[in-house]
Amino acid sequence: MPAHEDHEAAAKDSLLPVVATHAMHHRTRATPSPAPHNDQLPQEAVALDARLLAPPSPSAPVTTASSSRSKLQQVRGGGAVPLTKGRRGVSGGKGTMVGTPLRGTLVTLGYFALWFALNVYYNIVNKQVLNAFPLPFTVATAQLGIGTIYVSLSWLLRLRARPQAGKAGLKNLLPIALYHGSGQLFTVLSLGAAAVSFTHIVKALEPFFSALVAAICFKQIFKPQVYLSLLPVVLGVSVACANDVSFGWLAFLTAMASNLAFALRANFSKSALAVFKKEGNSSMSPANVYGVVTILAFLLLLPLTLLWEGVDLQSSWLVATEKMESSALAYQLLLSGLFHYLNNEVMYLALDSVHPITLAVGNTAKRVFIIVASLLVFRNPISMTGAIGSGVGIAGVLVYSLTKQYYNTHA
């Protein structure tokens, strides 16, 4: 047999399974009536059959089975499924990237880990500054001012895109700045009035306030079981606070006020981010939103600080430099402001990926690390009852998180 005839026969044999598959799809999709003839098929299918069965032209390249299958996918009535490249090669129908959800989860976990580390360092340095320089209004405002300088320089040096919020955007961010500034002030007041561990035990109640804000302000009502799962959190925190040797009403009330302020900030920030995203305003990223909020919060808090502590500023600084060198105190204050800004910026990146209540749960888990670190650094005593109460409260947060996730999944 001549070589060109062998070549022709081999090409036809390689195409027979494709044609058979094509005919089988048509028989499956057809009604119980007898199988259609070629004159009843779509014109593109008949044309394709003719091209597949025609002998190859001497000048044209030989059609392989793989290229024939790609052509066959274009037939509308043949029931062919598009083939898409996945992470593990070709996959039919779904065409999803296997690694995409995993990568998003790892990025979110990375945000949370960095957020935890920055928070631990900030709280330790912040307490050291407050022990030497007990002016909470000034410390809180200075930390916001350092954040303002940091983010402004990043925009001026074009290390990040400048925000384009507009008047309407700034109007929406102004209440968030008020919540952020007041939450910062109340937190520093509480940390200055009691042990770091006590403040963060009280602040473990933040999921309760976040759920309350979501229900009242955004009409997000959860199942009764979700709210009941918050009872161990409230009970554990109550027991821990009642048995804490550093308990004080100023520290307790300001920590509770910061819970409310930060719950409002988280929920309204999530809403503002969604609005900017819906408008297609890419310049208002989570990091830029937090930068604008920091600047506005600093401007709101500065007049109040000058009015409240401006007179005592110089004398208090001189007293503080007797306990710590002025350069060391300034350096510690600078670090506290920088790490305060960075940990909150990472928090905004995490907030863009999760629900505010999930963020509140992560915030509470973060407090475990802060409490342990503060006990190791400052050697604050804690009773067995207080430790048990703290454990119950933190375990209650985990139960709450799992309960909420379960009912969201099975809604």
Secondary structure as a PSIPRED ss2 file (coil, helix, strand):
# PSIPRED VFORMAT (PSIPRED V4.0)

   1 M C   1.000  0.000  0.000
   2 P C   1.000  0.000  0.000
   3 A H   0.000  1.000  0.000
   4 H H   0.000  1.000  0.000
   5 E H   0.000  1.000  0.000
   6 D H   0.000  1.000  0.000
   7 H H   0.000  1.000  0.000
   8 E H   0.000  1.000  0.000
   9 A H   0.000  1.000  0.000
  10 A H   0.000  1.000  0.000
  11 A H   0.000  1.000  0.000
  12 K H   0.000  1.000  0.000
  13 D H   0.000  1.000  0.000
  14 S H   0.000  1.000  0.000
  15 L H   0.000  1.000  0.000
  16 L H   0.000  1.000  0.000
  17 P H   0.000  1.000  0.000
  18 V H   0.000  1.000  0.000
  19 V H   0.000  1.000  0.000
  20 A H   0.000  1.000  0.000
  21 T H   0.000  1.000  0.000
  22 H H   0.000  1.000  0.000
  23 A H   0.000  1.000  0.000
  24 M H   0.000  1.000  0.000
  25 H H   0.000  1.000  0.000
  26 H H   0.000  1.000  0.000
  27 R H   0.000  1.000  0.000
  28 T H   0.000  1.000  0.000
  29 R H   0.000  1.000  0.000
  30 A C   1.000  0.000  0.000
  31 T C   1.000  0.000  0.000
  32 P C   1.000  0.000  0.000
  33 S C   1.000  0.000  0.000
  34 P C   1.000  0.000  0.000
  35 A C   1.000  0.000  0.000
  36 P C   1.000  0.000  0.000
  37 H C   1.000  0.000  0.000
  38 N H   0.000  1.000  0.000
  39 D H   0.000  1.000  0.000
  40 Q H   0.000  1.000  0.000
  41 L C   1.000  0.000  0.000
  42 P C   1.000  0.000  0.000
  43 Q H   0.000  1.000  0.000
  44 E H   0.000  1.000  0.000
  45 A H   0.000  1.000  0.000
  46 V H   0.000  1.000  0.000
  47 A H   0.000  1.000  0.000
  48 L H   0.000  1.000  0.000
  49 D H   0.000  1.000  0.000
  50 A H   0.000  1.000  0.000
  51 R H   0.000  1.000  0.000
  52 L H   0.000  1.000  0.000
  53 L H   0.000  1.000  0.000
  54 A C   1.000  0.000  0.000
  55 P C   1.000  0.000  0.000
  56 P C   1.000  0.000  0.000
  57 S C   1.000  0.000  0.000
  58 P C   1.000  0.000  0.000
  59 S C   1.000  0.000  0.000
  60 A C   1.000  0.000  0.000
  61 P C   1.000  0.000  0.000
  62 V C   1.000  0.000  0.000
  63 T C   1.000  0.000  0.000
  64 T C   1.000  0.000  0.000
  65 A H   0.000  1.000  0.000
  66 S H   0.000  1.000  0.000
  67 S H   0.000  1.000  0.000
  68 S H   0.000  1.000  0.000
  69 R H   0.000  1.000  0.000
  70 S H   0.000  1.000  0.000
  71 K H   0.000  1.000  0.000
  72 L H   0.000  1.000  0.000
  73 Q C   1.000  0.000  0.000
  74 Q C   1.000  0.000  0.000
  75 V C   1.000  0.000  0.000
  76 R H   0.000  1.000  0.000
  77 G H   0.000  1.000  0.000
  78 G H   0.000  1.000  0.000
  79 G C   1.000  0.000  0.000
  80 A C   1.000  0.000  0.000
  81 V C   1.000  0.000  0.000
  82 P C   1.000  0.000  0.000
  83 L E   0.000  0.000  1.000
  84 T E   0.000  0.000  1.000
  85 K E   0.000  0.000  1.000
  86 G E   0.000  0.000  1.000
  87 R C   1.000  0.000  0.000
  88 R C   1.000  0.000  0.000
  89 G E   0.000  0.000  1.000
  90 V E   0.000  0.000  1.000
  91 S E   0.000  0.000  1.000
  92 G E   0.000  0.000  1.000
  93 G C   1.000  0.000  0.000
  94 K C   1.000  0.000  0.000
  95 G C   1.000  0.000  0.000
  96 T C   1.000  0.000  0.000
  97 M C   1.000  0.000  0.000
  98 V C   1.000  0.000  0.000
  99 G H   0.000  1.000  0.000
 100 T H   0.000  1.000  0.000
 101 P H   0.000  1.000  0.000
 102 L H   0.000  1.000  0.000
 103 R H   0.000  1.000  0.000
 104 G H   0.000  1.000  0.000
 105 T H   0.000  1.000  0.000
 106 L H   0.000  1.000  0.000
 107 V H   0.000  1.000  0.000
 108 T H   0.000  1.000  0.000
 109 L H   0.000  1.000  0.000
 110 G H   0.000  1.000  0.000
 111 Y H   0.000  1.000  0.000
 112 F H   0.000  1.000  0.000
 113 A H   0.000  1.000  0.000
 114 L H   0.000  1.000  0.000
 115 W H   0.000  1.000  0.000
 116 F H   0.000  1.000  0.000
 117 A H   0.000  1.000  0.000
 118 L H   0.000  1.000  0.000
 119 N H   0.000  1.000  0.000
 120 V H   0.000  1.000  0.000
 121 Y H   0.000  1.000  0.000
 122 Y H   0.000  1.000  0.000
 123 N H   0.000  1.000  0.000
 124 I H   0.000  1.000  0.000
 125 V H   0.000  1.000  0.000
 126 N H   0.000  1.000  0.000
 127 K H   0.000  1.000  0.000
 128 Q H   0.000  1.000  0.000
 129 V H   0.000  1.000  0.000
 130 L H   0.000  1.000  0.000
 131 N H   0.000  1.000  0.000
 132 A H   0.000  1.000  0.000
 133 F C   1.000  0.000  0.000
 134 P C   1.000  0.000  0.000
 135 L C   1.000  0.000  0.000
 136 P H   0.000  1.000  0.000
 137 F H   0.000  1.000  0.000
 138 T H   0.000  1.000  0.000
 139 V H   0.000  1.000  0.000
 140 A H   0.000  1.000  0.000
 141 T H   0.000  1.000  0.000
 142 A H   0.000  1.000  0.000
 143 Q H   0.000  1.000  0.000
 144 L H   0.000  1.000  0.000
 145 G H   0.000  1.000  0.000
 146 I H   0.000  1.000  0.000
 147 G H   0.000  1.000  0.000
 148 T H   0.000  1.000  0.000
 149 I H   0.000  1.000  0.000
 150 Y H   0.000  1.000  0.000
 151 V H   0.000  1.000  0.000
 152 S H   0.000  1.000  0.000
 153 L H   0.000  1.000  0.000
 154 S H   0.000  1.000  0.000
 155 W H   0.000  1.000  0.000
 156 L H   0.000  1.000  0.000
 157 L C   1.000  0.000  0.000
 158 R C   1.000  0.000  0.000
 159 L C   1.000  0.000  0.000
 160 R C   1.000  0.000  0.000
 161 A C   1.000  0.000  0.000
 162 R C   1.000  0.000  0.000
 163 P C   1.000  0.000  0.000
 164 Q C   1.000  0.000  0.000
 165 A C   1.000  0.000  0.000
 166 G H   0.000  1.000  0.000
 167 K H   0.000  1.000  0.000
 168 A H   0.000  1.000  0.000
 169 G H   0.000  1.000  0.000
 170 L H   0.000  1.000  0.000
 171 K H   0.000  1.000  0.000
 172 N H   0.000  1.000  0.000
 173 L H   0.000  1.000  0.000
 174 L H   0.000  1.000  0.000
 175 P H   0.000  1.000  0.000
 176 I H   0.000  1.000  0.000
 177 A H   0.000  1.000  0.000
 178 L H   0.000  1.000  0.000
 179 Y H   0.000  1.000  0.000
 180 H H   0.000  1.000  0.000
 181 G H   0.000  1.000  0.000
 182 S H   0.000  1.000  0.000
 183 G H   0.000  1.000  0.000
 184 Q H   0.000  1.000  0.000
 185 L H   0.000  1.000  0.000
 186 F H   0.000  1.000  0.000
 187 T H   0.000  1.000  0.000
 188 V H   0.000  1.000  0.000
 189 L H   0.000  1.000  0.000
 190 S H   0.000  1.000  0.000
 191 L H   0.000  1.000  0.000
 192 G H   0.000  1.000  0.000
 193 A H   0.000  1.000  0.000
 194 A C   1.000  0.000  0.000
 195 A C   1.000  0.000  0.000
 196 V H   0.000  1.000  0.000
 197 S H   0.000  1.000  0.000
 198 F H   0.000  1.000  0.000
 199 T H   0.000  1.000  0.000
 200 H H   0.000  1.000  0.000
 201 I H   0.000  1.000  0.000
 202 V H   0.000  1.000  0.000
 203 K H   0.000  1.000  0.000
 204 A H   0.000  1.000  0.000
 205 L H   0.000  1.000  0.000
 206 E H   0.000  1.000  0.000
 207 P H   0.000  1.000  0.000
 208 F H   0.000  1.000  0.000
 209 F H   0.000  1.000  0.000
 210 S H   0.000  1.000  0.000
 211 A H   0.000  1.000  0.000
 212 L H   0.000  1.000  0.000
 213 V H   0.000  1.000  0.000
 214 A H   0.000  1.000  0.000
 215 A H   0.000  1.000  0.000
 216 I H   0.000  1.000  0.000
 217 C H   0.000  1.000  0.000
 218 F H   0.000  1.000  0.000
 219 K C   1.000  0.000  0.000
 220 Q C   1.000  0.000  0.000
 221 I C   1.000  0.000  0.000
 222 F C   1.000  0.000  0.000
 223 K C   1.000  0.000  0.000
 224 P H   0.000  1.000  0.000
 225 Q H   0.000  1.000  0.000
 226 V H   0.000  1.000  0.000
 227 Y H   0.000  1.000  0.000
 228 L H   0.000  1.000  0.000
 229 S C   1.000  0.000  0.000
 230 L C   1.000  0.000  0.000
 231 L H   0.000  1.000  0.000
 232 P H   0.000  1.000  0.000
 233 V H   0.000  1.000  0.000
 234 V H   0.000  1.000  0.000
 235 L H   0.000  1.000  0.000
 236 G H   0.000  1.000  0.000
 237 V H   0.000  1.000  0.000
 238 S H   0.000  1.000  0.000
 239 V H   0.000  1.000  0.000
 240 A H   0.000  1.000  0.000
 241 C H   0.000  1.000  0.000
 242 A H   0.000  1.000  0.000
 243 N C   1.000  0.000  0.000
 244 D C   1.000  0.000  0.000
 245 V C   1.000  0.000  0.000
 246 S C   1.000  0.000  0.000
 247 F C   1.000  0.000  0.000
 248 G C   1.000  0.000  0.000
 249 W H   0.000  1.000  0.000
 250 L H   0.000  1.000  0.000
 251 A H   0.000  1.000  0.000
 252 F H   0.000  1.000  0.000
 253 L H   0.000  1.000  0.000
 254 T H   0.000  1.000  0.000
 255 A H   0.000  1.000  0.000
 256 M H   0.000  1.000  0.000
 257 A H   0.000  1.000  0.000
 258 S H   0.000  1.000  0.000
 259 N H   0.000  1.000  0.000
 260 L H   0.000  1.000  0.000
 261 A H   0.000  1.000  0.000
 262 F H   0.000  1.000  0.000
 263 A H   0.000  1.000  0.000
 264 L H   0.000  1.000  0.000
 265 R H   0.000  1.000  0.000
 266 A H   0.000  1.000  0.000
 267 N H   0.000  1.000  0.000
 268 F H   0.000  1.000  0.000
 269 S H   0.000  1.000  0.000
 270 K H   0.000  1.000  0.000
 271 S H   0.000  1.000  0.000
 272 A H   0.000  1.000  0.000
 273 L H   0.000  1.000  0.000
 274 A H   0.000  1.000  0.000
 275 V H   0.000  1.000  0.000
 276 F H   0.000  1.000  0.000
 277 K H   0.000  1.000  0.000
 278 K H   0.000  1.000  0.000
 279 E C   1.000  0.000  0.000
 280 G C   1.000  0.000  0.000
 281 N C   1.000  0.000  0.000
 282 S C   1.000  0.000  0.000
 283 S C   1.000  0.000  0.000
 284 M C   1.000  0.000  0.000
 285 S C   1.000  0.000  0.000
 286 P H   0.000  1.000  0.000
 287 A H   0.000  1.000  0.000
 288 N H   0.000  1.000  0.000
 289 V H   0.000  1.000  0.000
 290 Y H   0.000  1.000  0.000
 291 G H   0.000  1.000  0.000
 292 V H   0.000  1.000  0.000
 293 V H   0.000  1.000  0.000
 294 T H   0.000  1.000  0.000
 295 I H   0.000  1.000  0.000
 296 L H   0.000  1.000  0.000
 297 A H   0.000  1.000  0.000
 298 F H   0.000  1.000  0.000
 299 L H   0.000  1.000  0.000
 300 L H   0.000  1.000  0.000
 301 L H   0.000  1.000  0.000
 302 L H   0.000  1.000  0.000
 303 P H   0.000  1.000  0.000
 304 L H   0.000  1.000  0.000
 305 T H   0.000  1.000  0.000
 306 L H   0.000  1.000  0.000
 307 L H   0.000  1.000  0.000
 308 W H   0.000  1.000  0.000
 309 E H   0.000  1.000  0.000
 310 G C   1.000  0.000  0.000
 311 V C   1.000  0.000  0.000
 312 D C   1.000  0.000  0.000
 313 L H   0.000  1.000  0.000
 314 Q H   0.000  1.000  0.000
 315 S H   0.000  1.000  0.000
 316 S H   0.000  1.000  0.000
 317 W H   0.000  1.000  0.000
 318 L H   0.000  1.000  0.000
 319 V H   0.000  1.000  0.000
 320 A H   0.000  1.000  0.000
 321 T H   0.000  1.000  0.000
 322 E H   0.000  1.000  0.000
 323 K H   0.000  1.000  0.000
 324 M C   1.000  0.000  0.000
 325 E C   1.000  0.000  0.000
 326 S H   0.000  1.000  0.000
 327 S H   0.000  1.000  0.000
 328 A H   0.000  1.000  0.000
 329 L H   0.000  1.000  0.000
 330 A H   0.000  1.000  0.000
 331 Y H   0.000  1.000  0.000
 332 Q H   0.000  1.000  0.000
 333 L H   0.000  1.000  0.000
 334 L H   0.000  1.000  0.000
 335 L H   0.000  1.000  0.000
 336 S H   0.000  1.000  0.000
 337 G H   0.000  1.000  0.000
 338 L H   0.000  1.000  0.000
 339 F H   0.000  1.000  0.000
 340 H H   0.000  1.000  0.000
 341 Y H   0.000  1.000  0.000
 342 L H   0.000  1.000  0.000
 343 N H   0.000  1.000  0.000
 344 N H   0.000  1.000  0.000
 345 E H   0.000  1.000  0.000
 346 V H   0.000  1.000  0.000
 347 M H   0.000  1.000  0.000
 348 Y H   0.000  1.000  0.000
 349 L H   0.000  1.000  0.000
 350 A H   0.000  1.000  0.000
 351 L H   0.000  1.000  0.000
 352 D C   1.000  0.000  0.000
 353 S C   1.000  0.000  0.000
 354 V C   1.000  0.000  0.000
 355 H C   1.000  0.000  0.000
 356 P H   0.000  1.000  0.000
 357 I H   0.000  1.000  0.000
 358 T H   0.000  1.000  0.000
 359 L H   0.000  1.000  0.000
 360 A H   0.000  1.000  0.000
 361 V H   0.000  1.000  0.000
 362 G H   0.000  1.000  0.000
 363 N H   0.000  1.000  0.000
 364 T H   0.000  1.000  0.000
 365 A H   0.000  1.000  0.000
 366 K H   0.000  1.000  0.000
 367 R H   0.000  1.000  0.000
 368 V H   0.000  1.000  0.000
 369 F H   0.000  1.000  0.000
 370 I H   0.000  1.000  0.000
 371 I H   0.000  1.000  0.000
 372 V H   0.000  1.000  0.000
 373 A H   0.000  1.000  0.000
 374 S H   0.000  1.000  0.000
 375 L H   0.000  1.000  0.000
 376 L H   0.000  1.000  0.000
 377 V H   0.000  1.000  0.000
 378 F H   0.000  1.000  0.000
 379 R C   1.000  0.000  0.000
 380 N C   1.000  0.000  0.000
 381 P C   1.000  0.000  0.000
 382 I C   1.000  0.000  0.000
 383 S C   1.000  0.000  0.000
 384 M H   0.000  1.000  0.000
 385 T H   0.000  1.000  0.000
 386 G H   0.000  1.000  0.000
 387 A H   0.000  1.000  0.000
 388 I H   0.000  1.000  0.000
 389 G H   0.000  1.000  0.000
 390 S H   0.000  1.000  0.000
 391 G H   0.000  1.000  0.000
 392 V H   0.000  1.000  0.000
 393 G H   0.000  1.000  0.000
 394 I H   0.000  1.000  0.000
 395 A H   0.000  1.000  0.000
 396 G H   0.000  1.000  0.000
 397 V H   0.000  1.000  0.000
 398 L H   0.000  1.000  0.000
 399 V H   0.000  1.000  0.000
 400 Y H   0.000  1.000  0.000
 401 S H   0.000  1.000  0.000
 402 L H   0.000  1.000  0.000
 403 T H   0.000  1.000  0.000
 404 K H   0.000  1.000  0.000
 405 Q H   0.000  1.000  0.000
 406 Y H   0.000  1.000  0.000
 407 Y H   0.000  1.000  0.000
 408 N H   0.000  1.000  0.000
 409 T H   0.000  1.000  0.000
 410 H C   1.000  0.000  0.000
 411 A C   1.000  0.000  0.000
